[in-house]
C-alpha cells in the first residue's frame, strides 16, 4: 500500500510538471511552444504510467483513476478521460468526489456536452463551492474560446450557455 501511494505521488508530480510546461507552451510561440508542449505531453504520459503502477499495487486507489483522467484529458483523449473520471467517482461513492466531478466537466466542455457541464456545475455548487468556482472559470474560458473560434458549435448554443452562466 505504501508503494502504491508512492507511485501515486510520483504520478501527481509528473502531472504538476506537465501543467507547468503546458502553461509555458501557451506563453511561447513557434518551435519553443512546440517543444514545451511535447515536454508537457511526456510528463502526462509519465503520470499515467505511475498511476497505473499505483493501481496494480492498490486497485482501490480511486485517486489514481482521477489522475489518469486528468492526464488523458490534457492529452486530448476525452473518451478515456471520461472513463477514468467515471471510475474514480464510482469507487469514491457514497462519498462525493468534487475534484473528479470538476475535471470530468472540463472534459465535457471540450466535447461541447453542455447539458452535462450544467449538471456538474449544479452538483458542485451544492457540494463544493471551490470546485464550482474552478468550473465557472473553465466555462467562461470555453465561451471566450468559442466566441473566437466556434469550432463547429452553433452560435445559438454559445449564446444560450453564456446566458445560463449569467
HELIX and SHEET records of a PDB file:
HELIX    1   1 UNK A    2  UNK A   27  1                                  26    
HELIX    2   2 UNK A   30  UNK A   57  1                                  28    
HELIX    3   3 UNK A   62  UNK A   74  1                                  13    
HELIX    4   4 UNK A   78  UNK A   92  1                                  15    
HELIX    5   5 UNK A   98  UNK A  110  1                                  13    
HELIX    6   6 UNK A  114  UNK A  127  1                                  14    
HELIX    7   7 UNK A  129  UNK A  148  1                                  20    
HELIX    8   8 UNK A  155  UNK A  165  1                                  11    
END                                                                             
